[in-house]
Amino acid sequence: MSVIEVSELRKSYGGRAVVDGVSFAVEEGEIFGILGPNGAGKTTTVECVEGLRVPDAGRVRVTGLDPVADHARVARVLGAQLQESELQAKLTVREALELYSAFHEKPADWRPLAERLGLTEKLTTRFGKLSGGQKQRLFIALALVGNPRIVVLDELTTGLDPRARRDTWELIEDIRANGVTVLLVTHFMEEAQRLCDRIAVIDKGRVAALDTPAGLIQRSAGATVISFTPSAPLDDRELNALPALASVEDHDGRLVLSGTDETVNAVITLLARRHVTAHHLRVVDATLDDAFLDLTKTDTQEATA
């Protein structure tokens, strides 16, 4: 069952299309990621889902409701952590958690949330005295304190140190295990690869790809990379004839080939046939970073390639 439906969403500012026909659906209980370069339209898209912006065209539904026309009803089922937020500087962490709890009919107990997010020792600290990472953790807690059915997290772990980031990932996995649907906007590829069931890559206001993390990686120009320094030169024609080869580069005698497992097997066979030793041999799988860069190449990059 789709709990979020976005169809042909369009939004322009000053005559410039920021979101230009975006469509996707988020299934109940999944963690759905949105990736894209800066200015791609990610935040505008989720702000339309949250009912914070009115689309110029297209259709958005959250549990079947229009997030603008039915904003009060949507707010009961959807929690949001915005990319940029502020609170009154003199408000303490405890006061903020108690205040936001009071907005909901059946709020979560904010104390375990504060403990999980490392805020317990900061309960009496005023918002204006918190570090950037502490503010980020507080806003995550405020997004979850209403026991939402859906939570939208925009740049979830920006400003968090590596330990806090991984603790937050575990919290999100626990939340999903309890049946909450998560819409996650992030620019951390490791975060997306670990957490997301599916990912929409948005580029220039459009959906460039929508797939599982593994599916996106398989779309990369070279899903597997093999690199080595040959003990003797190899014929360029034989290298270029390797099956499923995406690219081959020579870096001062060290060869770097991108392709698939079939390419790797063929390279090993070629080396054995030519009695060439591969020094410092490395074989690595492509990452979500590689897939993202391939999917969001600029026109200039494509022309250069």
N, C-alpha and C positions, 0 to 999 in steps of 0.2 A: 504493500500500500504506500502510495506517495503522500508524504506529509507536507512537502514543499513542491510546488509546480511553477516553473517559470517558462513562459512561452513568448518568443519573439519580443523580448523586452528591449525597449529603446529609451535612451535619455540623452539629451543634448544640452550643452551650456554654451551660450553665445554663438549659436550656429554650428558648433563642433560636436559631432556625435561621440559621446564618451562610451555609451553602451549601444551597440548596433545589431540588434537581433539575437540576443542571448537566450538560449533555451536549455533547460535541464530539469530533472526531477530528482528529488531526494527521497529515498525510501525510509520507512520507519525503522529506527534502530540502527541505522548505519552512521558512520562518520564520513561525511562527504567533504572533500577538500576543493578549494578554489585557489589555483596558482596563476601567476602572471607577472609580467614586468611592472615596474612602477608606471602608473598612469594608464594601465590596461583597461580599467573599468571595474576592478574587483570590488572595491569598497562601495561604489555607487550601486552595483548590483545587489549587494547584501543590504544596503540601506533601503532599497526598494522592497526587499523581502521583509525587513523589519517595520515597514510603514513609515520610515523617516523621510523618504522622498517619494514624490508622486511621479510615476512613469509617464513619459510622453506617449507611449504606445506599448501594446503587448498586454500580457495577462500574468498576474502573480497571485498565487493562492497558497495560504498556510493553513493546513488542516481544512481545506475547502473554503476558507474565509479570505476576503479581500483585506490585506493588511492596512489599507488606508481607510476604506469605508467601515470596516469592522475592527478598527484599531484596538478598542478596549477589550474586545473578546480575544483578539490575537495576543495581546499583552499578558493574558492569563496563562497562556500555554507556551510562550516564547520568552526566553531570557537572552540578554545580549550584553556582550562586552565589546565596546566600541574601540575603534583604532585610537581615538583621542577622546579623553573624558577628563572632567575636573569635578571636584567637590568643594564645598566651602572650606577654606583653609583651616578654620578653628575646630571643625568637626573631628572628633576622635574616631578611631577605627571601630570601637565598640558602638558608638552612637550611629555611625553609618550603617553597620550591620543590623542594629536594632530598628533603625528607621526603615530600611529597605524590607526587613521582615514584616513590618507593620503594613506594608502595601499589599500583602498577599493573604488570601484566606487560609491557606494551609502551607505556611513557609517551612523550609527545612530548618533543623536546629543549626544555627550558624556557628556554634562552638566547635564541633568537629571539623567544619569547613575551615575555620580560622586556624585550627591546629594543623590540618593537612597542608595548608598553604603557608605555614610558618608565620602566622600573624598573631599568635597568642601573646607573645611578649610585647606586641605593639598595640594592644587594645586601648591603652590610655594615651597613645601618641596621636597628636593632631595631624590631620591630612597634610597640611602644609610642611610638616617636618619629615614626612616619609621620603625615602629615596624613590627613584623612578621604578625600580624593580618591585619595591614594596607596594607602590600605588597600583602597579599592574596586577599583583596578586590580590589586592583588595577588590579591584574591579572584576576579577574572575569570580571571587566569592559572591559579590553582589549579583552577578549574572546567574548564579546557581541557587541563591538563597530562596527563591520563590518556588523551588521544586518544579522547574519547567519541563514540559514534554519535549521541547526543542530548545537548543541553545545555540546561538550564533556567536562565534569567537573570531574577532578580527585581529590578526597579528597577536595570537595567544601568548607567546613567550618572549616577545620583544622586550629587551631590558633585563631579562632574567639570566643569572649565571648558570653554567652547565648543570650543576646539581639541582637547582630550583627548576630548571627546564625539564629535566627528566622526572622529577617528582610530580610536576604538573601533568606530564604525559600520562603517568600512571593514574592520576586522578581522573583524567578524561576517559581513559580506558575503563575505569571503575564505573564512571557515570554512564557510559554506553552499556556496560554490562547490566545496569539497572534499568535499561529500556529507554534511555534518553537519546534522541537523535541529535547529532552534532553537525553543524555547518561551520567549517573551519577555513578561514582565509589565512594563508601563511606564505612567507617567502623562504622558510627553512625547509630545504628539500628532505633532510633527514627526518624532520618532524612529519612531513606529509607522507613519506614512505613508510614510516613506522605506524602512524595512526589511521590513515585513510583507507576505507574500503574502495572508494572510487574518487577520481580527481577530474575536475574540469579545468583545462588550461585555457585561460582567457588572454587573448592578445589583440590589441587594437580594437577593443570593444566587441570582439566576437569569440566564440568558443572554437579554439584551434584544435582541440582534441578532448575526448571524454572517455576514460577507461580506468581500469584498475592500475595501481602503481606498476605492477609487473607488465601489464599490457602496454603502458606508455614506454617503459624501458625497452620492450621488444621492438617498438617503432623507431628506436634510435638508429641512426645511420650505421653504427657499429655496436651491436649488442655485446660483443666480446672484443677485448683488445689484447693482442699478444705483442710483446716487445722483447728484443734480444740483440746482441752484437754477434754477427756471424764470424766464424773463424776464417772464412774465405768469402769473397764476393759472390752474390747470387744474381742470376740473370734476371733483369727487369721484366722481360717478357714472361718468364715463368711465374714471377711474383704477381704480375697483373692478371695472369690467367687463373689464379687461385679461385676456387668456388666461393660464392657469397661474399667476396671481398668488397668492402665499402670504401676503404682508402688505404694507401700505403705511403709512409713518409720515412725519409732518411735523415736522421739527426746526427751528423758527424760520424757516420758508420753504424749507428744504432738504428735498427729498423723498428717501426711501430706500425702494425697492421690492425685495422678494424674490420670486423666481420661477424661471423657466427662460430658456433662450435665446429661446424663443417670446415670453416676456414682454418681453425686451429689444427684440426686433424690433418688437413692437406699440407700445412706448413711443416708439421713434424715429419710427414712422409717425404716431402721435398728435401728436408735437411738430411734425412737418413740416406736418401737416394744419392745425394751429392756428397755424402761423407763430410758434411759441414757441422761443426759444433756450435750450439747456441749458448753463448756466454751471457750470464745474468738474465736468464729467461724469466719473464713474468707474464702471467695470464690473468686478466681481471675482467669481471663483468662490468658492463656499462651501469651507470647509476641514474637515478632520477634527474640529477643535474645534467647529465649528458642528453637525456631525452628532452628536458626542458629547453636547453640551448638549441637543440635541433628544431623544436616546434616553434620557437619564438625568434628565429633568425630574422634580422632586418633585411631589407632589400639589398643594402650595401654588402652585408655579409654573404648573401646568396650569390651576388654578382662576383664577389671575390673568390668564393668557393668554386 
